[in-house]
Amino acid sequence: MPKPVQNDFARFTLANQPAKPRIVAGSCGEVGTRKTSFWLGAPGPIVIFSFDRGLEGVVEPYQTEKEIYVKEYDWATAPGKEADQGAAQDIVDQFTEDFEHAITVARTVVIDKESDLWSVAKYARFGPPEKGRPDDWDGLKAQIRRLLNMPKALDLNFGVIQAMRNEWVQGPVNPNSGKAGIKQTGVRIPAGMEEVEAIMHINIEHLHQDGEFLMKIGKARGPGGRDIQYQTIPAVDFVTFAQLVFPDSNEGDWV
């Protein structure tokens, strides 16, 4: 009786999947750099999750061209007043339920902004900062990471928008005294969970310099990704950008 042929790779999956024609990207930038407008140019139906009530005056030009569905969440910590940790958790739970549904029905899903989602999720888990140093960062990051990874298994465009914040580092506050502390570096970095950049397929920083809108591309996966990664290009709309990432596609594939 012939001996069965041994397959040394039976426990693994052979990598032979074609690149999916969709954009999974993080967008960061200062106020007014057209981050949200970029994503509203994506194909519909679009579901956009808004935490900052910043869609007025932005969404109107697009809503006559395609289906755009909005879900807004209202939560903030007022200065001098302790926010409701339970209310924060309710928002996180509601968002999770809404998000898990949206990615099964929409062609494009956008979180505007992940910075705010991170803030409310952090408050829901840890409460106000004065309660002490959080000790479960890994659990919080795993919670958000799971959500951000879910769209990758599906055929949709997914955008994660982040605001910008000042970078702070440990170091001597006064070089002459050598006294240790926390100080600003003068650099602006994305606000929110640090791992967002690693999770996304493409990273875009939206800029406005010398009267010109620009897009600074970081990591860029896709057939045309290597041609644009780590380049700063004039700002383009979503459809044009998608064709840069997937050069064999045409405009009709993204409307």
N, C-alpha and C positions, 0 to 999 in steps of 0.2 A: 504494500500500500504506500503510495507516494507521501512523503513528508510534507505537511502544510507549509506554505511559504510564509516566513516570518515577516511581519510588517513592523519595522522598528519605529514607525511614526504613527501607528494607529491611535495613540492617545492624543495626538495633536491635530490641528486643523490646518490644511494646506492653504497658504495665502494666495488666492487667485481671484479676489474680488476686484471688479473695476471701480475706479473712483466715482463716487456718487456726485452727480451735478447739483450740488447744494453748497451754501455758504454757512459755515459755523464759525462765528468770529466774535471777538471782543472789541468793543469800540470805547476808547477813553478820550477825554479832551476837556478843555475848559468850557465854560458857559458860552453858548453862541457859536460853536464850531461846527454845527450841522450834523451832530451825531444822530439825533433822532430822525432828521430829514433823510439821511442816508438810508436808514432801515425802513422808513415809510415808502421808499421807492422800490422795495422788494415785492415780489408777486403775492397777491392775495389768494385766499383770505388771510389777513394778518390779525393776530391777537397780540395786543401790546399791554403789558402789565405796567402800570404807572404808579410809582410811589411818591412822586413829587408834584403831581398835578401840573405838569409842565407841558401839556399837549395843546393848550389853547393857542391858536395862531400858527400852529405847526401842522396839525393833522388836516385842517380844512382843505388845502389844495389837493390832497390825495384821496379824500373820502368819496369824491364823485367819480373816481377812476376805478376803484376796487372796493371790495368789502374789507372794512377795518373795524375790528371789535376791540373795545377798551374795557379794562377792569382796573379801577383805581382803589388804592388802599390808603386810608387816612390814619396816620400815626406819627407822632413826633414827641420828643421830650421837650417840654416847655422850660425855659430858663428859670431856675429857682423852684421848680415844681417836679416832684417825683412822678414819673409816668407809671402807668398801670402795667405791671409785668404780665398779668393775666391777659389783658387786652392785646399786648404784643404777641403773646403765644397764640391767641385766637386768629390774629392776622397771618401769622406764619402757617397755621393749620389750614386756613382758608386759601391762602396762596398756593400751598402744596396741592390741595385738591383741585383748584382751578388750573394750575399749571399741568398737572398730570393728565387732565382732560384735554387741554388746549393742544398739546403736542400730538394728539391722536386725530385731530380734525382740521387743524390749520395748515396752510402751506408755509407760513412764516410766523415765528413766535419771537417776541422781543421783550426783554426785561429792562425797564427804564425807571430806576437804575438799580443795578446789583448792589451798588454802594449803600442804598437805602435798605434793600432787603437784608444785607449783612448787618446793618445797624439794628434793625428791629429783631432779627433772629438772635443777635448777640444779647440784646436786652431781655428777650423772652427767656433765654437760658440762664443768664447771669444776674439780671436785675441791674440797678444803678451802680455806677463805678464805686461808690462809697461802701458798697457791701463787701468789698475786698477783692483780692486778685483772683480772677477766674482760674480754675484748675482743670477745665475740660475743653480746651481749645480743639483737641483732636476730634471730640464728639461733634462739636459745632461744625468744624470744617467737613467732616464726613457727611453731615446732614446736607449741607449746601452742595458739596461735590457730587453727591448722588443725583440731585436734581439737575445740575448742569451737564452731567454725562448722559442723562436719559435720552435727549434728542438725537444723539449720535447713532442710536440703533434704528432710527426712523428716517424717512425721506422728507425732510423739511429744512428750511433755512432757520437758523437760530442765532439771534443777536443778543449779546450781553453788554449793556452800556454801563460805563463807570464814570463817576465824576473824578476830579483831581484833588489832591491834598498836599500839604507841605510834608516833606520827608523829615523825620526826626531820628537822630542816632545817639547812642551812648558815647560820651567822650568828655574831655575836659571843657568845662564851660568857659573858664578863663585860662588861656595858655600860660599865663605868668604864675598863677597859683597852682595849676594842675588839679584843681578841684573837679571831681567827676560829676556828671549830671547828664541831662538830655538837652540836646540843642538842635536847631534847624540847620539843614545843609544848604538851603536856598534852592533845592531841586523840587520840582512838582512831580508827584507820582500818582498812579491810579489809587483811588480810595475803594475800600471794600476788601474782599478776601484776596490775599496775595496769590493764591493758586489759580485764579481765573486765567491768567496769561498762559499757564501751562496746560490748562484743560482745553482751551479753544484751539481750533485748527489754524486760525489766522488772528493776528493781533494788529489793530489799527489805532494809531493816535491821530485824532482830527485836530488840525491846527489852523490858526488864522494869523498870518505874519505878513507885515508890509502890505496890507490890503488884499492879500490873496489867501484863499482857502486851500489847504494842502492836506495830504494823507501820508503819514509816516508809517510805512509797513514794517512790522517786525517779522515774526515767524509766519510763513505762508505755505500751507500744504495745498496740493492740487497740481494738475498737469502743468499749469503755467506759474505756479507759485514761486519757483526758484528765480524766475525772471523779474519778479517784483519785490521779493523779500529783502528787507533791510534797505529799501529805497524810499525816498520821499518824492511823491508824485503830485501833480495838480489834482485837486479834489474832483472825483467823478461820481456819477450816480451809481446806485446799486447794480443796475443792469450792465452798465459798462464795466464796472469792477468785476462782476461775475464772469464776464467774457474774457477778462484778463487772466482770471484764475483757471477758467476752462476755455482755452482758445478754440476748441473744436465746436463750441456751442455758438448759437446765434441769439439775436435779440428775442426772437419768438419763444425761445426756451425759458425765458425769465420774465414773462408777462402773464 
